[in-house]
Amino acid sequence: MEAETKNGFQITDEERLKITEENTKAILRILDIHDIKASFFVEVSLTEKLQNLIKAISSKGHEIAFYNKGSKLPEIENAKKNIEDLLEKQIRGIRQKDVKIPQGDLKLLEFNYVSNIDNANILFPFKRLKRDTEITEEDGLSIVPESISPYSQLPYNDFVFQILPMKYYQNMVLETLQNEEFVLIYLNTWQFTDFKKHCFDIPFYRTLFSGKKMEDKLDALLTFLNTREMATSRMKDYIF
């Protein structure tokens, strides 16, 4: 949570980190209830500060991967080595948005796949998003695209999950799987923040259905997937 706070309120870096930990633990509890494993993309600059949380995530069978917001290659290399030593497991994946490290450099660091964020700022697109949704290989890396509904043309980004009614979202998943081999669904830990308790200055529409409502929504989605006996997977397992 890097958002500014409302006038008259202060939230320290330590408090922001604690909010991230609490939100992540809420997600872990829900995943554990439904016996579903997921991939957690940890921001590179936070890996040193969240080692206990990272160990807890990995110990439950989830994948640890990286999210690079603005770190340079040597910083990524150092973080990767430290977390691999901590977990005694290889970090295979990295997620990027605005700052994108060249794929050749990522391959040299022994990453196996890249999952770039392409549609994070799209709320409800008014033009059709025409883009390949198949996993490809470039420079020795698997390139995992974001999923897009072929019918509504909505990307499966964090905001779309937060704002859509669950019944509509479930139907979107079913319709997409009629045409695609997989649906990549991703969320962000900040969405599980109680914004009535923590006074961040963010747009009103970003607070809708956040906090406990997001927990309930994730629980409803995973119940739906298990009831339908739909297969789920960590990213590294699906790709390899």
N, C-alpha and C positions, 0 to 999 in steps of 0.2 A: 504494500500500500504506500505509494509515493504521492498521493493526492494531498493538496493543501487542506488545512483544517478551517472550520468556520471561525468567524471572529470571536475572540474571547476564549478559544480552546487551544490547548497545546497537546501534542502527542509526540513523545520522544521516539528516537530510533529503536530503543529497547522495547517500547510498547508496541510499535509497529511490527517488530519481529515476533513478539508474543502473539499478536493477532493472527499473523501468518501461521504460527505453530498451532494455535487453537483451531483455526479453520481447517488446516490439513488433518488434524486428528479427528475432526468431525467427519471428513470424507473417508478416512481410514475405517472408522467405526461402521459406516454404511456399507462400504465395500466388503468388510469382514462379515457382516450380517448375511450378505448375499453370496459370499464365497466367490467373489469376482476379483481378478487381478488386473491391475492397470499400470500405466506408465506415468511416472511423475517427472516432469521437466523442471528442474531446480535452477533458478537463475544463478549464473556462474559466480557473481560477486557475493552471493549468500551461502555458498557451499561451506566455507570455513566456519560461518556462524551457526549453521544448522546441522552440524555433524550428528548430534544425538537424534534429531528428527530423521535425518537421512538413514541412519542405522535402523531406526524403528520401522521406516517404510520398507526397507530392503528385507528386514527380518520377517516381514509378513508376506514375502513372496512377490512384491511389486518391483517393477523395473525403475531404476534410477537413470535418468538421462539429463541432459543439460538444456537450459534455455539461455541464449546469449542476447542480452539487451544492448551491451556496448563494450564488452570486454575485448581486449586485443588478443592476438594469437598466443603470445607467451603466457598471459593470464589464464587462458583456457587450458593450455598445456599443463600448467602448474596445478590448477584445480582438478583436472582429470587424473593426474598422477596421485594427488593426495586422496581423492575419493576412492580411486581403485585400490590404493593401499589400505584405506579404512575398511572397505567392504570385501576386499579380496575378490572383486568381480570387475569385469570390463565394462566401461561406459561406452555403449554402442551408438546412442542417438544424440542428436542435437537439434534444437528448434531455434529458428531465427526469424526476425521480423525486419526492422529498419536497417540494422547493421548486419550485413551478411559476409561472413568469412568465405573466401574462395574455396570451392569444393576440393580442389587439389590439396590445399593446406589442411583441410579437415581430414582428408584421407591419410595424409602423412601422420596425423595425430591418432590414426587407427580408429576413427569413427566409422561406422558401417552404414548409417542412414541419416538423412537430413529431412526434417519435417518443417517446412517453412510456413509462416503465417502470411496469408495473402489477402484475406478478406476481413481483417479484424475491425476495420472502421466502417464496414457496411452494415447499416441497420436493416432496411428493407429495400433491396435493389430494384430499380425500375427498368433496368435493362437486363437482358439475359446474359448470364455468366457462362461463356463458352470456353471451357478449359478441360484438358485431359485429366481424368480422375484415376488413371491407372498408374501403378508404381513403375517407375522406369529406373534405369541405371545410367549414371553419368560419372565419369572420372573415377570409376570403381566404387561409387556410393549409390545406395538405393535412395531415390528421391520420392518421398511420400507426399502426394498432393492432399490438399484439404478436400473433404467430400462436399459435394453440392447436390442438392435435390434436383433431379431432372424435371420435376413438375413445377414446384414453386420457385425454383432457381435460388433458393436461400442457401447460403453456406452453413455448414454445421459448426459455426463459431460459438464462443461462450455466450454472447449476448442473445443470439437466436434461441439457444436453449433456455435462457433465463426468462425471456419475454413471451414465448409461444405457449399457449395452453397445452398441457401434456397430451391430451387426446390427439391434437393436431400434430404434435411432434412425433408421437408413436406412429401415426399413419404415414408421416413423411419418411420415417425410417423404413417401414414396410415397403412403401412404393419405391424408394431408392434401391433397396436390395433386390427388386425385380429386374433392375437394369445394371447394377454394379455388384462387384464381388464383395465389397466391404463398405462399411460406413465408419469414418473416423470422427468420433465425438470427443471434443475437448472442452474443459471448463477451466476456470481460473479461481484460485483460492480466495481472492478478494471478494468474490461473489457471495461467499458464505459469511461475510462480515455483518454484524448487527449494527446498522447505521443509526439506529436510535440511541444506541449506547456509545458508539464511537463517532464523534462529530466531524467526519470528513466532508469537505466541500466538493461534492461531485454532482453531476446533473441528476435531476429528479428521476429521469427514466432509468438511470443506472441503479437506483435504489429499489426499483420495483421487484417484488418477489425475491429479494435477497435474504441473507441470513438464514433463519430457521425455515423459511419457505423454500429456499434452495435445497436445504437438506431433505425436506419432504419430497421435493420434485425429483431429486436424484434417487431417493428411495423408491419412488413410484416408477421411474424408468427401469431400474434394475429389477424390480418385481415383475414388470412387464416382460423384460428380456428372459428372465428365468421361467416365467409361466409359459412363454412361447418356445422355451428350450432353444433359444438362439445362442449360438456360440459367441463367446467374447475372448479377447486375447490381449496380452501386452503387445506393444508394437514390435519388439524385437522377435517375439515368438512367431508373429504373423509373417514377418518378412523372411525370417530364416527357418 
